[in-house]
């Protein structure tokens, strides 16, 4: 098989991953090859048991087209979702089903020089324990906080190697698979673009409400990363004269009045001050548990908890007003961990827009809560691998694979 033929086979597999099913005519347009050539490639993929015939599409008045889909277990993806405190690792099939329980480890990133080694060992363990042959894995996608240079495979904030050497090259040699990294908020936006509220949208902003407040930009139907991949540092817009020091070194950043860490801090202060609430205490060492407890209080109608989210939402709205003035998006999508609080965000954000945004600019912009859910970053990290699928060498070096001994970990 020629390399050119492999390339177009890979393109077909990539397009089918992002769609439930496609016809030969649709695939022909997407891979930019003639119908007869595309049909031949599909027939070969069906014979190789990589693609399934799914039956005929609904009639549009003419002859119904036969549609195709990926075999779900033909290939697998390793997906890693990192935040400042916790890392989740999962294996997904070609239909984004989790094929084993999500592995969750406490892995603080700030000031942790051993974080990359721990991450490497854990990924290798997860692959080994899956029982899936390594040749069946397409690659590893990793979402992480910080200033991530996608092209160079460097994170300037965390997981640093000496002289800013490439994380992707380091992990690739250790694990024996292609590695792709990106900022966590960008991958959450990618998940929304491919599978969620931003699907088929040309211009949308995806706000990642987490320990900071990140942003993924979808412009002209594509994920926009900026010149070096740093676009979307929404958290660090200096909007407040509050004198609060942000981890970036500046004061008054958006996240100092909006992040889930701020909400947890305010909740502790309120409980200590005797505020009436179902929240009588919060777990001391685990921000995830503390956040979950506050969200449960919101869902139960606790006035104090609702007040905390409303204030943060109003301040997020100030930042959203800036985005609308600059970019005029059709949708603002609330995603990430904080979006699990649901519709509580919409009213305060809308109120803030009423006060801080020109009405003509935001009247056609809708505010939506993510339908992808808590696993948006994991799904986005898997999608990152498939976004790059046609660039992945079809035959990986067996010598590199043989150098990896899972038993050593």
N, C-alpha and C positions, 0 to 999 in steps of 0.2 A: 504494500500500500504506500503510495507517495505521501510526502509530508503535506502537500496541498490538499489531497483528499482527506487526510486526517483532520486538517484544519476545518474543513467544511462539515465533516461529521461532528466535530466538537461544537461548531456553531449551532448545529441542529439540536444537540443535547442541551446546550446552554439555553436556547430559546424555549425548549419544552420544559425546562426546570422552572422558568418564570411564568409559565402559563399552564393551566389545567390540561388543555389540549389545543392542538392546532391542526389545520388541514395542510396538505402539501402545497397548495397555492399560497397560503399564509406564510409558510416556512420559506417558500421560494423568494417572496418579497423580503423577508427578514434577513436571509443570508445572502441575498443579491446574486442568486444563481437561477438559471433557467428552470422551468417546471420539469422537463425530462431529467435533467441532472439531479435535481432535488429528489424526484421520485425514486431514482436509482439508489441514491444515498439512503433514503428512508427504508427501502426494501432491504438493503444490506443490514441496517441497524435492527430491523425487525427480525431478520434471520439470525443475527448475533444475540438475540434476546435482550436487547437494550431498550427497545421501543415497542410499545403495544399499539395495536389497532383498537380504537375506542368506539367504533361504529360511526354512523353517519350523523353529520350536524343537522340541526333543524333546517327545514326547507325555507329558502328565501325566494322561491318562485321558479327556480331552475333545478338542475340536477343536484342532489344533495352530495356534499363533499365528505369523504372519509377522513376522520380525524385521528390524531396520534397523541400518545402521552409517553412519558418516561416510565420504565420499570422502576418501582420505588427502591428496590434493593440491589440495583445494578452498581451503584456507587454510593459512597458515604462521605460526609463532611464532618470535620471536627470544628466545633464552634466554642469560642472562649469570650466571655463577657466579664470585664474587669471594672471595678470602681475603686475608690481609694482604700476600701476596707475589705471587700469580699470579691472573690473570683468564682465564676460558675463555668463549668466545662461540660459540654454535651456532644453527643454524636447524633447527627440527623441523617435521614435518608433523603432521597431525591424529591420527596413530597413534603419536606420539612416536618416529618414526624420524628419525635425523640425516640430513639431506638433503645435507650437505656435510661435509668434515672439520672437526672442532672446532678453532677458532682459539685458540691459547694465547699469551698475552703476559705477560712479567714486568712487573708493575705494583705496586710497593710502595705501600702506603697510608699507613703512619705517616709523618708529617712530609713529605708530598708534596703541595704546593699545586696542582700541575699534573695530579693524577691524574684529576680529572673531565673535563678537556679531552681527555686522552689516551683515556679511555674513550669519550667522545662520538665522536671521530674514528674510533676502531676499529669501533664499532658501525655507523657509516655506511658504512665501507669494506666490512664483511662483508655488509651488505644489498646494496650496489651490485655486489659481485663475485658474488653469488649468481645474478644474472640473472633474479630473480623480481620482477615488478612490485610496487611498494610497496603498491598497493591490495590485494594478496593477503595482506599481513601483518595479523594481528589486533592485535598489539602487542608490546611488549618487557617481559619479566619479568627482574628483576635481584635476585639474592641477594647480600648483602654482610654482612661482620662489623660489629659495633658496635651502638650503641643506636639502633634504627630506629623512627621514628614513621611507621607505615604510612599513617595517614589524612592526615597533613600532607606526606608524602613527604620527610622529613628524616632524615638520619643525624647524630646528635650526636657521633659518634666520628671519622668519616672523610668525605671528599668534601664538606667544608663549603663552603657559599656564604656570602657576606656576610650578616650578620643572620639566619643560619639560614633562608635562602630555600629554597623547595621544589626538591629535586633532580628530582622527577618533572615539574614544570612546565618547568624549565630544559631537560631532555633532550627533553621533548615538543616544544618549539618548535624545537630544533635538528634533531631526527630526523624529526619529522612523523608520529609514531605515538603511541598511548597508552602510557604508561610506568607500570609498577608495581614497587615495591621492597619488600623485606622482609628481615628478619634471615636469615642463611644457615641457621642451625639450624632456624628455623621452616619454611623451605622444604624442608629435608631431611625434616622431619616430615610436611609436606604430601605429598611424594612417597611416603613410606611409607604414609600414610593412604589415598591414592588408588590407588596401584599396588603397594604392597609388603606388608611384614609386618603393618602396622597396619590393612590393609583390613578393613572390617566390624567393627573393634574399637571398643568404647565408651571404654575408658580404657587408654591406653598412654603410655609415656614413650620418646621417641626421643633417644638420646644421640649427639651429633655429636662424634666423636673426631677432633680436628684439631690445629691450632696452639694452640688452647685446647680446652676441653671444653664444648660447647654443649648445649642442651636444647630440644627441641620437645615441648610438652605437648598431648596429645589427651585431652580431657575431654568426656564425653557424646557421643562420636562427632564432635567438631569440634575444629579447631585452636584452642587457647586462647592468646591473645596478651597478656592483661592489660589494665589500664586505659589505658596509653599505648603498648602494643605491646612492652614491655620484659620480659615474663615469660620465664623460662627462662634467666636468667643463672647457670647452674649453675657455671660456671668460678670465680665470685667468692664462693662460699660459703666463709667463713673457717674451715677445718677443721684447720689445722696451726699449731703454734707453732714454725715453722722459721726465722722471721726473714727469709724470702725475699720480696723486693719484687716484687709483681705490677705489670703495666703499668697497672692501674687505680689504683695509688697505695697500696693496702693490702698488708699482709703476710699470708702463710699461706693465700692463696686455694687452692682445690682445684687449679687448673691449674698451680700451682707444683710440684706433685708428680705430675702425671698427663699433661700435654700431650705431643704428639709432639716439640715443641721440647725439652722436658725429657729425653725419651728420647734424642734426638740428642746433647744436651749430656753425658748420662751415658755414652753410647757413646764419645764422644771422650775423656772422662776415662779410661774403662777401657782404651781402646786405648793411650793415652799411658802408663798405669801398667803396661802389659804383660800385660793379661788375655789368656788363651788364647782365641782366637776366629778364625773365618774372616774377621772384619772386621779388616783390617789398616790400613785408612784409610777416611775418608769424604770426599765432595766438599766443598770448603770454602765455596763461595758459594751453593749451591743446596739449600735444605732439602728440597725434593721429592726430589731424587736421593739425598740422605743418608737420608731416611726409607725410600725404596724399597729401598736397599741393606740396611738393618736388617731390613725385612720379609722380604726374600729370605733373609737369614741365619736368621730364625725358621723359615721354611718348610723350610729345609734341616736343621733340628734343632740349630742352633748354641746351645749352652747359655748363653753370655753374653747373646746377643740375647733368648732366651726369658726369662731372668732380668729383663731390663729391662722387657719387656712385662708380666711377671707382677707386678712391684712396682707399676707404674702401674695395672694392672687392680685390684689389691687396694685401692689408694687410691681409684680410681673407685667401687669397691664401698662404701666408707664414705659417699660422697655418695649413692649409690643407696639405701643404708639410710635416709637422711634422707627421700628421695622416697617410699619405701614407707611409712614411718611417717606421712607427711603425706597422701598421696594414694591409697595402696592400689591401684596399677595392676595390670591383668591381665598386661601385657607390658612388659618393658624391651627396647628394640630398639637394638642397637649399629650405628651407621651412620657415614657420613662417611669421610674418607680412611683413618683408622686401622682401620676395620672390615675393610679388605682383608687384615689380618693373620689374620682368620678366628676359628676356635674357641679360639685361644690366650687370648682374653680371658675366656672363660666360667668356667674353674676358679678363677682368683684372685678374680673378682668374687663367685662363689658362696661361696668361703671367707670373704671379708670379710662377706658377709651372715650367714653362720653365726655370726660373732663379734659383729657389731654391730647385728643386726636381730632383733626379736622373731619367733620362728619361726612363730607363728600368723599373722603378717602377711605373711610372704613365701613361705609354703609353696605358695600357688597362683599365684605370680607367676613367669612363665617369662622366661628371658633368651635372646633371639634375635639372630642376626647378620643384617644387612640382605641382602635378595635383590635390591634395586634396583641396588646396586653403586656404583662410584666416581662415576657420573654423577648421583647422587641430587639434588644441588643444581641441576643443569641441568634435570632433569625437573621438579623442584619449581618452578623459576622459570617454566617453560612452563605448568605447571598453575596458577600464580598468575594468569597472564593470563586463562586460561579460567574460573577461579573468578569473575572480574569481567566475563566476556564480555557478559552481558546489560546491564551498565551502560555499555558502550562505545557511543558514538554510531554508528549504522549508517552514516551518511554523514559522513565526516570532511571538514573544511574543505579544499576543493581549493586555496584560496589559501595555506594553511599548507604544503601539499605542494609547491606550485609555488615556495615560497621556499627549499626545500631543494635545494641543488645538490651532488650527490655529486662532481662534477668538481673542486670547490674543495678537497676533502680530499686 
